[in-house]
């Protein structure tokens, strides 16, 4: 039997990100939690990742504004 392809965490994340981008469109928070649950990701992990994402996005906006001003 042929050995299955193995992916690193980063590779798997990138593959899933690309697949989701082409299929999902806009997602409600409830749908995001449901999708995460299907992948075995807890609501707490999603909430933490969402906070990290928003903080990073706000920091990037602040940096762009300071560079433009």
Residue frames relative to the residue before (quaternion, step in Angstrom):
aa qw qx qy qz dx dy dz
X 1.0000 0.0000 0.0000 0.0000 0.00 0.00 0.00
X 0.4741 -0.6845 0.4798 0.2766 3.58 -0.93 0.92
X 0.4803 -0.6622 0.4984 0.2872 3.54 -1.08 0.79
X 0.4485 -0.6915 0.4996 0.2666 3.57 -0.98 0.88
X 0.5709 -0.5793 0.4649 0.3497 3.54 -1.19 0.65
X 0.1791 -0.7644 0.6114 0.0985 3.60 -1.01 0.82
X 0.1571 -0.7886 0.5914 0.0603 3.55 -1.09 0.79
X 0.4736 -0.6252 0.5308 0.3210 3.55 -1.15 0.62
X 0.6851 -0.4533 0.3547 0.4466 3.59 -1.27 0.22
X 0.6738 0.5030 -0.2966 0.4527 3.57 0.89 -0.94
X 0.6551 0.5047 -0.3160 0.4651 3.59 0.93 -0.83
X 0.6497 0.5130 -0.3155 0.4638 3.58 0.94 -0.88
X 0.6387 0.5305 -0.3211 0.4556 3.57 0.97 -0.87
X 0.6809 0.4890 -0.2920 0.4603 3.58 0.88 -0.94
X 0.6404 0.5195 -0.3228 0.4645 3.60 0.97 -0.81
X 0.6840 0.4723 -0.2857 0.4769 3.58 0.87 -0.93
X 0.6164 0.5461 -0.3429 0.4520 3.59 1.03 -0.75
X 0.6758 0.4845 -0.2922 0.4724 3.58 0.91 -0.90
X 0.6501 0.5111 -0.3158 0.4652 3.57 0.97 -0.83
X 0.6671 0.4991 -0.3019 0.4634 3.58 0.91 -0.89
X 0.6341 0.5505 -0.3344 0.4279 3.58 0.93 -0.85
X 0.7194 0.4498 -0.2594 0.4614 3.58 0.94 -0.81
X 0.7628 0.4004 -0.1968 0.4681 3.61 1.15 -0.46
X 0.7360 0.5080 -0.2473 0.3730 3.57 0.93 -0.84
X 0.1978 -0.7570 0.5928 0.1909 3.59 0.63 -1.04
X 0.7680 -0.2801 0.2352 0.5258 3.58 -1.11 -0.63
X 0.1419 -0.8023 0.5793 0.0256 3.57 -1.00 0.90
X 0.3807 -0.6933 0.5594 0.2482 3.56 -0.96 0.86
X 0.6431 -0.5135 0.3851 0.4177 3.56 -1.26 0.34
X 0.6245 0.5394 -0.3428 0.4489 3.62 1.01 -0.75
X 0.6637 0.4862 -0.3045 0.4800 3.59 0.96 -0.86
X 0.6157 0.5465 -0.3429 0.4524 3.58 1.02 -0.78
X 0.6657 0.4945 -0.2940 0.4752 3.58 0.96 -0.89
X 0.6429 0.5157 -0.3247 0.4639 3.59 1.00 -0.77
X 0.6500 0.5079 -0.3130 0.4706 3.58 0.97 -0.87
X 0.6454 0.5147 -0.3171 0.4670 3.56 0.96 -0.87
X 0.6382 0.5399 -0.3224 0.4442 3.57 0.97 -0.85
X 0.6292 0.5356 -0.3237 0.4609 3.57 1.06 -0.76
X 0.7081 0.4259 -0.2427 0.5083 3.57 1.20 -0.56
X 0.5500 -0.6381 0.3834 0.3787 3.57 1.29 0.08
X 0.4923 0.6395 -0.4340 0.4004 3.57 1.22 0.46
X 0.4094 -0.7463 0.4741 0.2250 3.57 -0.71 1.08
X 0.6251 -0.5299 0.4098 0.4007 3.60 -1.22 0.41
X 0.6191 0.5445 -0.3450 0.4486 3.60 1.07 -0.65
X 0.6479 0.5058 -0.3154 0.4742 3.57 1.00 -0.79
X 0.6349 0.5170 -0.3279 0.4712 3.58 1.03 -0.77
X 0.6530 0.5163 -0.3159 0.4553 3.59 0.91 -0.91
X 0.6519 0.5084 -0.3094 0.4699 3.59 0.97 -0.84
X 0.6675 0.4902 -0.2970 0.4754 3.58 0.93 -0.89
X 0.6305 0.5316 -0.3306 0.4589 3.58 1.04 -0.77
X 0.6370 0.5113 -0.3223 0.4785 3.61 0.99 -0.80
X 0.6506 0.5149 -0.3139 0.4616 3.58 0.90 -0.92
X 0.6483 0.5286 -0.3086 0.4528 3.56 0.96 -0.92
X 0.6865 0.4826 -0.2887 0.4609 3.58 0.85 -0.97
X 0.6385 0.5233 -0.3246 0.4616 3.60 0.99 -0.80
X 0.6552 0.5069 -0.3030 0.4711 3.56 0.96 -0.89
X 0.6578 0.5131 -0.3046 0.4596 3.56 0.95 -0.90
X 0.6587 0.5000 -0.3054 0.4721 3.60 0.95 -0.84
X 0.6396 0.5191 -0.3229 0.4660 3.60 0.99 -0.79
X 0.6501 0.5084 -0.3126 0.4702 3.58 1.00 -0.81
X 0.6381 0.5152 -0.3276 0.4692 3.59 1.00 -0.78
X 0.6506 0.5241 -0.3086 0.4547 3.56 0.95 -0.89
X 0.6524 0.5133 -0.3073 0.4653 3.55 1.01 -0.84
X 0.6569 0.5031 -0.3133 0.4660 3.60 0.95 -0.84
X 0.6485 0.5179 -0.3164 0.4595 3.59 0.99 -0.83
X 0.6761 0.4829 -0.3036 0.4665 3.60 0.95 -0.82
X 0.6366 0.5133 -0.3265 0.4740 3.59 1.10 -0.63
X 0.6866 0.4792 -0.2794 0.4700 3.60 1.03 -0.78
X 0.7157 0.4695 -0.2538 0.4505 3.58 1.07 -0.70
